[in-house]
Amino acid sequence: MLWARPVAYFSAEFGFHESIPIYSGGLGILAGDHIKAASDLGIPLVGIGLYYDQGYFKQRLDRDGRQREDYIEVDSGLLPLQPAFTGNGDPVTVTVETRTGAIAARVWKLTVGRNTVLLLDSDVDGNQPEDRELTARLYGGDERVRIRQELILGVGGVRALMALGISPGVAHLNEGHSAFAGLELARHRMAREGIGADEAMRRIAAQVVFTTHTPVPAGHDRFSADLIDEHLGPLREALGLDHDQLMAWGREHPADPSEAFCMTVLALRISRRANAVSSVHGHVTRAMWAPLFPGWAEERVPIGHITNGVHVRTWLAPQMHRLYDRHLGPEWPRRCAEPGCWEAIENVDAGELWETHQTLRTRLIGFARRRAVRCAERRGEGTDVLNQLRQSLSLDAMTIGFARRIVTYKRANLILQDIDLIASLVNDAQVPIQFVFAGKAHPRDEPGKDVLQQVARLMRDPRFAGKVLFVEDYDIDVGRHLVQGVDVWLNTPRRPLEASGSSGQKVVLNGGLNLSVLDGWWAEAYDGLNGFAIGAGETHTPTELHDRRDGEALARVLRDEVVPLFYDRDRDGLPRGWIARMKRAIRTLGWRFSADRMVTDYVLTSYIPAAGGTSSDMSRF
């Protein structure tokens, strides 16, 4: 089964380390953690992605807090990449045909633990100039660039595997970008077994696992019939399908000629096992795609959920790793997905845990100050501003972090809903709070850029100067410092639009506490004593009312619950109640939201049955 024929894991982005900038956000970080955990567990898995030589953009803010984007080409010679070679010693190059000519791509190999990731790169001699640029930027370009990238990822990715003699037993599509892989796998099945397209699709579906991460209908890639014909025409003909037959595979309503081709619909149709990435997201996804399953009750729509987890050792601060070594035993990393592994955290001396956490907060503040000063110097800020930034943030104040993609539904600006109360908390000399923000808005997302600017401008508001920092150019390094050093991790999505939101899982491992809307992973993680909740899982309409109510709830829980508990100290200066909550969060959540647990769930519920073994039921509720 898996050990004879590996899992092929397709993803448009992978986040392994900040030095390899082929990721933009949570989808890529999740993919990177998945590969690492599979390696730790000895699961044979081959990743397939694209090599973006300019990666995602470098972010800088102007003096008015407006995001600007720069693209910098990365020297592949400085990265841990090697050209992929066939068994005959020839470099692997794959070709994908379109109506307007063939696109070639070379293949790079990246070793991640025991496993290999293949990255396709269209910057090769012989391609048209515009095609050489196809894989230059992650999520750049128009729809035509996007479909050509996805053609290289899906069809080219399968051809790269075949060129290397890799015949996967399972194909895992991490989001719909790679769904064309199913069509190419079906073509191979037809040629090998002498069967028709429909039967080949049926057999391939048994081997395909699909994970969807997008709870918003507009977030799913859709392409016009003309673009599909231009790019899939040659493959469609090889499959023996006419244009309408192929379009039907990607339409919610197959007979509707006005409907575009949706990559998620194709992925659902060519996979027998599909899952969302949290329980709430599972409910949202089943409702969204119920029309694909006419006659099925919504709760029986065959889309389960496997809640995301994080690779523990990637995100754990060295200081916390040493603390766990002392108290959980030297074998704890191997057992991190076992509930019993974390029980001993309750026996850790409160002073030792608190001292370790304070060290990490101090480290974060130093990092944020240095980054802010460097960016201000680049903007040509004056001496007064630079000196203020060097002294910004207190080493002892409760530090709240927010770092993620900046899009409107994630509401980085929710604190502005009750700005006067937040200002009073920030400026309370006895029990002050402070904020560190980071995040990027997509270059074409003007509403997201507006939200980012609102937050960044707080640094120039006299009420918040020195108490709010926006750390520019969010990447894995910035994220690592934040999740390791904050006291509180703020998560404010507009429920139920957060698929998972796994950054808060990293915070737990490092002793931080979550303050979050009950959405994504937090809806199933929060037990009343292992963090804090904003609201009680309500939704309101219209959107303005929803945001106002959640903003009021956020300010209220900060004032009435979070701040008092943090500053309630005993005679030794220890916040005993806060530390008890830290321990409970680590004990109840550390194992449950590890990537080891997540990958084990995929193996038992999806990979083994897809490879022909016996299935455990995937959770649906």
C-alpha positions as CSV (number, residue, x, y, z in Angstrom):
1,M,0.0,0.0,0.0
2,L,1.6,3.3,1.1
3,W,5.0,1.8,1.6
4,A,5.0,0.3,-1.9
5,R,3.6,3.3,-3.8
6,P,3.9,6.8,-2.1
7,V,1.4,9.5,-1.6
8,A,1.7,12.4,-4.2
9,Y,0.9,15.6,-2.4
10,F,0.1,18.5,-4.8
11,S,0.0,22.1,-3.5
12,A,0.4,25.5,-5.2
13,E,2.6,26.7,-2.3
14,F,4.8,25.2,0.4
15,G,6.1,27.0,3.5
16,F,9.2,25.2,4.8
17,H,11.5,28.0,5.9
18,E,11.7,31.8,5.2
19,S,14.7,31.2,3.0
20,I,12.6,29.3,0.4
21,P,9.9,31.9,-0.5
22,I,7.4,29.8,-2.3
23,Y,4.5,30.4,0.1
24,S,2.2,33.3,0.9
25,G,0.1,32.2,3.9
26,G,-1.7,29.5,5.8
27,L,-2.2,27.1,2.8
28,G,1.6,26.9,2.2
29,I,2.5,26.7,5.9
30,L,0.0,23.9,6.3
31,A,1.5,22.1,3.3
32,G,5.0,22.5,4.7
33,D,4.0,21.2,8.1
34,H,2.2,18.2,6.4
35,I,5.4,17.2,4.6
36,K,7.5,17.5,7.7
37,A,5.1,15.5,9.9
38,A,4.8,12.8,7.2
39,S,8.6,12.5,7.3
40,D,8.7,12.3,11.1
41,L,6.1,9.5,11.0
42,G,7.8,7.6,8.2
43,I,5.0,8.1,5.7
44,P,6.4,8.0,2.1
45,L,5.2,11.1,0.5
46,V,6.3,13.2,-2.5
47,G,5.4,16.8,-2.7
48,I,4.6,18.5,-6.0
49,G,4.6,22.3,-6.4
50,L,5.9,25.2,-8.4
51,Y,9.3,27.0,-8.1
52,Y,8.6,30.7,-8.0
53,D,11.9,32.4,-8.5
54,Q,10.5,35.8,-7.3
55,G,8.3,34.1,-4.6
56,Y,5.7,36.2,-3.0
57,F,6.2,39.9,-2.8
58,K,8.4,41.8,-0.3
59,Q,6.2,44.2,1.6
60,R,7.1,47.8,2.6
61,L,4.8,50.5,4.1
62,D,5.0,54.2,3.0
63,R,4.8,57.0,5.5
64,D,1.0,56.9,5.3
65,G,0.9,53.2,6.2
66,R,0.0,52.1,2.6
67,Q,1.4,48.8,1.5
68,R,3.9,48.8,-1.4
69,E,5.1,45.6,-3.1
70,D,8.6,44.7,-4.5
71,Y,9.5,41.5,-6.2
72,I,13.1,40.2,-5.9
73,E,14.5,37.3,-7.8
74,V,15.9,34.6,-5.6
75,D,19.2,32.9,-6.7
76,S,18.3,29.2,-6.9
77,G,22.0,28.4,-6.4
78,L,21.7,29.6,-2.8
79,L,18.7,27.3,-2.0
80,P,18.8,23.6,-1.1
81,L,17.6,22.6,-4.6
82,Q,19.0,20.1,-7.0
83,P,17.9,19.4,-10.6
84,A,15.9,16.1,-10.8
85,F,17.4,13.4,-13.0
86,T,15.9,10.4,-14.6
87,G,17.4,6.9,-14.0
88,N,19.5,7.4,-17.1
89,G,21.0,10.6,-15.7
90,D,19.1,13.0,-17.9
91,P,17.6,16.2,-16.4
92,V,13.9,15.9,-16.0
93,T,11.9,18.2,-18.3
94,V,8.1,17.9,-18.8
95,T,6.0,19.4,-21.5
96,V,2.3,20.4,-21.4
97,E,0.5,21.0,-24.6
98,T,-2.1,23.8,-25.2
99,R,-3.9,25.0,-28.3
100,T,-1.4,27.9,-28.5
101,G,1.8,25.8,-28.1
102,A,3.6,23.6,-25.6
103,I,4.9,24.8,-22.3
104,A,8.0,23.1,-20.9
105,A,9.2,23.0,-17.3
106,R,12.3,21.7,-15.6
107,V,12.0,19.9,-12.3
108,W,13.9,20.8,-9.1
109,K,14.2,18.4,-6.1
110,L,14.0,19.6,-2.5
111,T,14.7,17.1,0.3
112,V,12.6,17.6,3.4
113,G,13.5,15.1,6.1
114,R,13.0,11.6,4.6
115,N,10.7,12.9,1.8
116,T,11.2,14.7,-1.5
117,V,9.4,17.7,-3.0
118,L,9.4,18.3,-6.8
119,L,9.1,21.9,-7.9
120,L,8.4,22.7,-11.5
121,D,10.0,25.8,-13.1
122,S,8.9,27.2,-16.5
123,D,11.9,29.5,-16.9
124,V,13.6,27.3,-19.5
125,D,15.0,27.8,-23.0
126,G,12.5,27.2,-25.7
127,N,9.5,28.6,-23.9
128,Q,7.9,31.8,-25.1
129,P,9.0,34.8,-23.0
130,E,5.6,35.1,-21.4
131,D,5.7,31.4,-20.5
132,R,9.2,31.7,-19.0
133,E,7.6,34.1,-16.5
134,L,4.7,31.8,-15.6
135,T,6.2,30.5,-12.5
136,A,8.0,33.7,-11.5
137,R,5.5,34.9,-9.0
138,L,3.1,33.2,-6.6
139,Y,-0.5,34.3,-7.2
140,G,0.5,36.8,-9.7
141,G,-1.0,37.6,-13.1
142,D,-4.4,37.3,-14.6
143,E,-6.7,34.3,-15.1
144,R,-4.7,33.2,-18.2
145,V,-1.5,33.1,-16.1
146,R,-3.4,31.3,-13.3
147,I,-4.8,28.5,-15.5
148,R,-1.4,28.0,-17.1
149,Q,0.3,27.8,-13.6
150,E,-2.4,25.2,-12.6
151,L,-1.9,23.3,-15.8
152,I,1.8,23.0,-15.1
153,L,1.2,22.1,-11.4
154,G,-1.5,19.4,-12.1
155,V,-0.7,17.9,-15.5
156,G,3.0,18.7,-15.4
157,G,3.3,17.5,-11.9
158,V,1.9,14.0,-12.8
159,R,4.3,13.9,-15.8
160,A,7.2,14.7,-13.6
161,L,6.3,11.8,-11.3
162,M,6.1,9.5,-14.3
163,A,9.4,10.7,-15.7
164,L,11.1,9.8,-12.4
165,G,9.5,6.4,-12.3
166,I,7.2,7.3,-9.4
167,S,3.8,5.7,-9.6
168,P,1.8,7.1,-6.6
169,G,-0.7,5.0,-4.8
170,V,-2.6,8.1,-3.6
171,A,-2.9,11.6,-5.0
172,H,-3.7,14.2,-2.4
173,L,-4.9,17.6,-3.8
174,N,-4.2,20.3,-1.3
175,E,-6.9,22.8,-2.6
176,G,-8.3,22.8,-6.1
177,H,-5.4,24.5,-7.8
178,S,-4.0,21.0,-8.8
179,A,-7.2,19.4,-9.9
180,F,-6.0,19.0,-13.5
181,A,-3.8,16.2,-12.1
182,G,-6.9,14.0,-11.9
183,L,-7.4,14.3,-15.7
184,E,-3.8,13.4,-16.4
185,L,-3.9,10.4,-14.1
186,A,-7.1,9.3,-15.9
187,R,-5.3,9.6,-19.2
188,H,-2.5,7.3,-18.0
189,R,-5.1,4.9,-16.7
190,M,-6.9,4.8,-20.0
191,A,-3.6,4.1,-21.9
192,R,-2.5,1.4,-19.4
193,E,-5.8,-0.4,-19.0
194,G,-7.6,0.1,-22.3
195,I,-10.6,1.7,-20.7
196,G,-12.8,4.7,-21.5
197,A,-12.6,8.2,-19.9
198,D,-15.6,7.7,-17.5
199,E,-14.3,4.4,-16.2
200,A,-10.8,5.8,-15.8
201,M,-12.2,8.8,-13.9
202,R,-14.1,6.4,-11.6
203,R,-11.1,4.4,-10.9
204,I,-8.9,7.4,-10.4
205,A,-11.4,8.9,-7.9
206,A,-10.8,6.0,-5.6
207,Q,-7.1,7.0,-5.3
208,V,-7.7,10.8,-5.0
209,V,-7.9,12.7,-1.7
210,F,-9.1,16.3,-1.9
211,T,-8.7,18.9,0.9
212,T,-10.6,22.2,0.5
213,H,-9.6,25.3,2.5
214,T,-11.9,27.9,1.1
215,P,-15.3,28.7,2.9
216,V,-16.0,31.6,0.6
217,P,-17.6,30.9,-2.9
218,A,-15.7,33.7,-4.6
219,G,-12.4,32.2,-3.4
220,H,-12.6,29.1,-5.7
221,D,-10.9,29.3,-9.1
222,R,-13.2,29.5,-12.1
223,F,-12.3,29.7,-15.7
224,S,-14.2,30.5,-18.9
225,A,-15.0,27.9,-21.5
226,D,-12.6,29.6,-23.9
227,L,-9.7,29.4,-21.5
228,I,-10.5,25.7,-20.8
229,D,-10.6,24.9,-24.5
230,E,-7.3,26.7,-25.1
231,H,-5.5,25.0,-22.3
232,L,-7.2,21.6,-21.9
233,G,-8.1,21.0,-25.5
234,P,-5.2,18.6,-26.3
235,L,-5.7,16.7,-23.0
236,R,-9.5,16.6,-23.6
237,E,-9.0,15.0,-27.0
238,A,-6.6,12.5,-25.5
239,L,-9.3,11.6,-23.1
240,G,-11.8,11.1,-25.9
241,L,-14.2,13.8,-24.6
242,D,-15.9,16.6,-26.4
243,H,-15.9,20.2,-25.0
244,D,-19.2,20.0,-23.3
245,Q,-18.3,16.7,-21.6
246,L,-15.2,18.2,-20.1
247,M,-16.9,21.4,-19.0
248,A,-19.5,19.3,-17.2
249,W,-16.8,17.9,-14.9
250,G,-16.2,21.4,-13.6
251,R,-19.7,22.8,-13.4
252,E,-22.1,22.6,-10.5
253,H,-24.9,22.3,-13.1
254,P,-23.3,20.3,-15.9
255,A,-25.9,21.2,-18.5
256,D,-25.7,25.0,-18.0
257,P,-23.6,26.4,-20.8
258,S,-23.3,29.8,-19.1
259,E,-21.5,28.4,-16.1
260,A,-17.7,28.7,-15.8
261,F,-15.4,25.8,-15.0
262,C,-14.7,25.5,-11.3
263,M,-11.5,23.8,-10.1
264,T,-13.1,22.8,-6.8
265,V,-16.0,21.2,-8.5
266,L,-13.6,19.2,-10.7
267,A,-11.6,18.2,-7.6
268,L,-14.8,17.0,-5.8
269,R,-15.9,15.0,-8.8
270,I,-12.5,13.2,-9.3
271,S,-12.0,12.4,-5.6
272,R,-13.9,9.8,-3.5
273,R,-12.5,11.3,-0.3
274,A,-12.9,15.0,0.4
275,N,-12.4,16.9,3.6
276,A,-12.6,20.4,5.1
277,V,-10.1,21.5,7.7
278,S,-12.2,22.0,10.8
279,S,-15.6,21.0,12.1
280,V,-17.2,24.4,11.4
281,H,-15.6,24.5,8.0
282,G,-17.0,21.0,7.3
283,H,-20.6,22.2,7.9
284,V,-20.0,25.3,5.7
285,T,-18.4,23.2,3.0
286,R,-21.2,20.6,2.9
287,A,-23.8,23.4,2.6
288,M,-21.8,25.1,-0.1
289,W,-21.4,22.1,-2.3
290,A,-24.7,20.2,-1.6
291,P,-26.0,21.0,-5.1
292,L,-23.4,18.6,-6.4
293,F,-25.1,15.8,-4.6
294,P,-28.9,16.1,-5.5
295,G,-31.1,14.1,-3.3
296,W,-28.6,13.9,-0.4
297,A,-29.5,15.5,2.9
298,E,-26.9,18.2,3.6
299,E,-25.5,16.4,6.6
300,R,-24.8,13.4,4.5
301,V,-22.9,15.2,1.7
302,P,-19.7,13.2,1.5
303,I,-17.3,15.8,2.7
304,G,-15.8,15.2,6.1
305,H,-13.3,17.2,8.1
306,I,-9.7,16.7,9.4
307,T,-8.8,19.6,11.5
308,N,-5.4,21.2,10.7
309,G,-2.4,20.8,13.0
310,V,1.1,22.3,13.2
311,H,4.5,20.8,13.1
312,V,5.5,21.1,16.7
313,R,9.3,21.3,16.4
314,T,9.1,23.9,13.6
315,W,7.2,26.4,15.7
316,L,8.5,25.7,19.2
317,A,11.0,28.1,20.8
318,P,14.3,26.5,21.8
319,Q,13.6,27.6,25.4
320,M,10.3,25.8,25.5
321,H,11.8,22.7,23.8
322,R,14.3,22.5,26.6
323,L,11.6,22.9,29.3
324,Y,9.6,20.1,27.7
325,D,12.8,17.9,27.5
326,R,13.2,18.4,31.3
327,H,9.6,17.7,32.2
328,L,8.0,15.6,29.5
329,G,10.9,13.3,28.9
330,P,13.4,13.0,26.0
331,E,11.0,11.0,23.9
332,W,8.2,13.6,24.0
333,P,8.6,14.8,20.3
334,R,7.9,11.3,19.1
335,R,4.8,11.1,21.3
336,C,3.5,14.6,20.8
337,A,0.2,13.4,19.2
338,E,-0.6,11.3,22.3
339,P,-2.7,13.0,25.0
340,G,-0.7,11.4,27.8
341,C,2.5,13.0,26.5
342,W,1.4,16.5,27.8
343,E,0.0,15.6,31.2
344,A,3.3,16.3,33.1
345,I,3.0,20.0,32.2
346,E,0.8,20.4,35.2
347,N,3.8,19.5,37.4
348,V,6.1,22.2,36.0
349,D,7.0,24.8,38.5
350,A,4.9,28.0,37.8
351,G,8.0,30.2,38.2
352,E,10.0,28.2,35.7
353,L,7.3,28.3,33.1
354,W,6.6,32.0,33.6
355,E,10.3,32.9,33.5
356,T,10.7,31.0,30.2
357,H,7.7,32.9,28.8
358,Q,9.0,36.3,29.9
359,T,12.3,35.5,28.1
360,L,10.4,34.8,24.9
361,R,8.3,38.0,25.2
362,T,11.5,40.1,25.7
363,R,13.0,38.4,22.6
364,L,9.9,39.3,20.6
365,I,9.9,42.9,21.6
366,G,13.6,43.3,20.8
367,F,12.9,41.7,17.4
368,A,9.9,44.0,16.7
369,R,11.8,47.1,17.7
370,R,14.8,46.3,15.5
371,R,12.5,45.6,12.5
372,A,10.5,48.7,13.0
373,V,13.6,50.9,13.2
374,R,15.1,49.4,10.1
375,C,11.9,50.0,8.1
376,A,11.6,53.5,9.4
377,E,15.2,54.3,8.4
378,R,14.4,53.0,4.9
379,R,11.5,55.4,4.7
380,G,13.8,58.3,5.8
381,E,12.0,58.9,9.1
382,G,13.5,61.6,11.4
383,T,15.5,61.0,14.6
384,D,12.5,61.6,16.9
385,V,10.5,58.8,15.2
386,L,13.5,56.4,15.3
387,N,14.1,57.0,19.0
388,Q,10.5,56.5,19.8
389,L,10.5,53.2,17.9
390,R,13.7,52.1,19.8
391,Q,11.8,52.6,23.1
392,S,8.4,51.3,21.9
393,L,6.6,48.4,23.7
394,S,7.2,47.6,27.3
395,L,9.0,44.4,28.3
396,D,6.4,43.8,31.1
397,A,3.1,44.8,29.5
398,M,0.6,42.2,28.3
399,T,1.5,41.7,24.6
400,I,-1.2,40.8,22.1
401,G,-0.2,39.5,18.7
402,F,-2.1,39.4,15.4
403,A,-0.3,38.0,12.3
404,R,-2.0,36.5,9.2
405,R,-3.1,37.4,5.7
406,I,-4.8,40.8,5.7
407,V,-8.2,40.3,4.1
408,T,-11.5,42.0,5.1
409,Y,-13.1,38.9,6.7
410,K,-10.2,38.4,9.1
411,R,-10.8,41.8,10.5
412,A,-7.4,43.0,11.6
413,N,-9.1,46.3,12.4
414,L,-11.7,44.9,14.7
415,I,-10.1,46.7,17.7
416,L,-11.2,50.0,16.0
417,Q,-14.9,49.1,16.6
418,D,-14.5,50.3,20.3
419,I,-11.3,52.3,19.9
420,D,-11.9,54.5,23.0
421,L,-12.0,51.5,25.3
422,I,-9.0,49.9,23.7
423,A,-7.1,53.2,24.0
424,S,-8.0,53.3,27.7
425,L,-6.6,49.8,28.2
426,V,-3.4,50.6,26.3
427,N,-2.8,53.7,28.4
428,D,-3.7,52.3,31.8
429,A,-0.4,52.7,33.7
430,Q,-1.2,49.9,36.2
431,V,-2.4,47.2,33.8
432,P,-1.3,48.2,30.2
433,I,-1.7,46.2,27.1
434,Q,0.1,46.5,23.8
435,F,-0.2,45.1,20.2
436,V,2.1,43.7,17.6
437,F,0.6,43.3,14.1
438,A,1.9,41.7,11.0
439,G,0.4,40.6,7.7
440,K,0.3,41.1,3.9
441,A,-2.7,42.0,1.7
442,H,-2.7,40.6,-1.8
443,P,-1.4,43.3,-4.2
444,R,-4.8,43.5,-6.0
445,D,-6.9,43.4,-2.8
446,E,-7.6,47.1,-2.3
447,P,-10.1,46.6,0.6
448,G,-7.5,44.4,2.3
449,K,-4.9,47.2,1.8
450,D,-7.3,49.7,3.4
451,V,-7.7,47.5,6.5
452,L,-3.9,47.2,6.7
453,Q,-3.5,50.9,6.4
454,Q,-6.0,51.5,9.2
455,V,-4.0,49.3,11.6
456,A,-0.6,50.7,10.5
457,R,-1.8,54.3,11.1
458,L,-2.3,53.5,14.8
459,M,1.4,53.8,15.2
460,R,1.1,57.5,14.5
461,D,-2.0,58.0,16.6
462,P,-0.8,59.8,19.9
463,R,-3.0,57.4,21.9
464,F,-1.2,54.4,20.5
465,A,2.3,55.6,19.7
466,G,4.9,53.2,21.2
467,K,2.2,50.7,22.2
468,V,1.2,49.4,18.8
469,L,3.8,48.1,16.2
470,F,3.2,46.8,12.7
471,V,6.0,44.5,11.7
472,E,6.6,44.8,8.0
473,D,7.1,42.0,5.5
474,Y,5.4,39.1,7.3
475,D,7.1,35.8,6.7
476,I,7.9,32.6,8.5
477,D,10.6,34.4,10.6
478,V,8.2,37.1,11.7
479,G,5.5,34.6,12.4
480,R,7.9,32.4,14.5
481,H,8.9,35.4,16.7
482,L,5.3,36.4,17.2
483,V,3.8,33.0,18.0
484,Q,6.7,32.3,20.4
485,G,6.6,35.6,22.3
486,V,3.0,36.9,22.7
487,D,1.0,36.6,25.8
488,V,-2.3,36.6,23.8
489,W,-3.0,35.6,20.2
490,L,-5.9,37.6,18.7
491,N,-8.0,36.0,16.0
492,T,-11.0,37.9,14.8
493,P,-12.5,36.3,11.7
494,R,-16.1,37.0,10.7
495,R,-17.7,33.6,11.6
496,P,-18.0,31.2,9.8
497,L,-15.5,32.3,7.2
498,E,-12.3,31.0,8.9
499,A,-11.5,27.6,7.6
500,S,-9.1,26.7,10.4
501,G,-6.7,29.5,11.4
502,S,-3.9,27.3,12.7
503,S,-1.5,30.1,13.8
504,G,-3.1,30.0,17.3
505,Q,-2.1,26.3,17.6
506,K,1.6,27.4,17.4
507,V,1.0,29.9,20.2
508,V,-0.3,27.3,22.5
509,L,2.9,25.2,22.2
510,N,4.9,28.3,23.4
511,G,2.7,29.1,26.4
512,G,0.6,31.8,24.9
513,L,-3.2,32.0,25.2
514,N,-5.8,32.4,22.4
515,L,-8.4,35.2,22.3
516,S,-10.6,34.3,19.4
517,V,-13.9,34.2,17.8
518,L,-15.4,30.7,18.0
519,D,-14.6,29.8,14.4
520,G,-12.2,27.4,12.7
521,W,-10.1,25.3,15.0
522,W,-10.9,27.4,18.1
523,A,-14.6,26.4,18.0
524,E,-13.6,22.8,18.8
525,A,-10.6,23.6,21.0
526,Y,-12.0,26.1,23.5
527,D,-13.3,24.5,26.7
528,G,-13.8,27.7,28.8
529,L,-10.5,27.5,30.7
530,N,-7.8,27.0,28.1
531,G,-8.0,30.5,26.5
532,F,-10.7,33.2,25.9
533,A,-13.6,33.5,23.5
534,I,-15.0,36.5,21.7
535,G,-18.7,36.0,21.7
536,A,-20.5,32.7,21.9
537,G,-20.5,31.6,18.3
538,E,-23.2,34.0,17.1
539,T,-23.6,35.5,13.6
540,H,-25.4,38.7,12.8
541,T,-26.6,40.4,9.8
542,P,-25.9,42.8,8.2
543,T,-22.1,42.7,8.3
544,E,-21.8,46.1,9.9
545,L,-23.9,44.8,12.9
546,H,-21.8,41.6,13.1
547,D,-18.6,43.6,13.2
548,R,-19.9,46.1,15.8
549,R,-21.2,43.3,18.1
550,D,-17.9,41.4,17.9
551,G,-15.9,44.5,18.4
552,E,-17.8,45.3,21.6
553,A,-17.4,41.7,22.7
554,L,-13.6,41.9,22.1
555,A,-13.2,45.0,24.1
556,R,-15.4,43.7,26.9
557,V,-13.6,40.3,27.3
558,L,-10.2,42.2,27.3
559,R,-11.4,44.5,30.0
560,D,-13.3,42.1,32.2
561,E,-11.4,38.8,31.8
562,V,-8.1,38.9,30.0
563,V,-6.4,41.9,31.6
564,P,-7.5,41.2,35.2
565,L,-6.3,37.6,35.0
566,F,-2.9,38.5,33.5
567,Y,-2.2,41.2,36.2
568,D,-3.5,39.2,39.2
569,R,-0.2,38.5,40.9
570,D,0.7,36.7,44.1
571,R,3.4,37.8,46.6
572,D,6.1,36.3,44.3
573,G,4.8,38.4,41.4
574,L,3.4,35.4,39.6
575,P,0.0,35.4,37.8
576,R,-1.0,32.0,39.2
577,G,-4.4,32.0,37.5
578,W,-2.9,32.9,34.1
579,I,-0.2,30.2,34.4
580,A,-2.8,27.6,35.3
581,R,-4.6,28.5,32.1
582,M,-1.3,28.3,30.1
583,K,-0.8,24.8,31.5
584,R,-4.3,23.7,30.6
585,A,-4.0,25.0,27.1
586,I,-0.8,23.1,26.6
587,R,-2.2,19.9,28.1
588,T,-5.5,19.9,26.3
589,L,-4.4,21.3,22.9
590,G,-0.8,20.4,22.4
591,W,-1.4,16.8,21.2
592,R,-4.8,17.4,19.6
593,F,-3.6,20.1,17.1
594,S,-0.2,18.7,16.2
595,A,0.6,17.9,12.6
596,D,1.5,14.4,13.7
597,R,-2.1,13.9,14.7
598,M,-3.4,15.5,11.5
599,V,-1.2,13.4,9.2
600,T,-2.1,10.2,11.2
601,D,-5.8,11.1,10.6
602,Y,-5.1,11.4,6.9
603,V,-3.3,8.1,6.8
604,L,-6.1,6.2,8.7
605,T,-9.2,7.9,7.1
606,S,-7.9,8.7,3.6
607,Y,-4.5,7.4,2.5
608,I,-4.8,3.8,3.5
609,P,-8.4,3.3,2.1
610,A,-7.4,5.2,-1.1
611,A,-4.4,2.9,-1.5
612,G,-6.7,-0.1,-1.2
613,G,-6.7,-0.8,2.6
614,T,-9.4,-0.6,5.3
615,S,-10.9,2.8,6.2
616,S,-11.6,4.4,9.5
617,D,-14.6,6.8,9.3
618,M,-13.7,10.4,8.6
619,S,-15.3,12.7,11.1
620,R,-18.2,14.7,9.7
621,F,-19.7,16.4,12.6
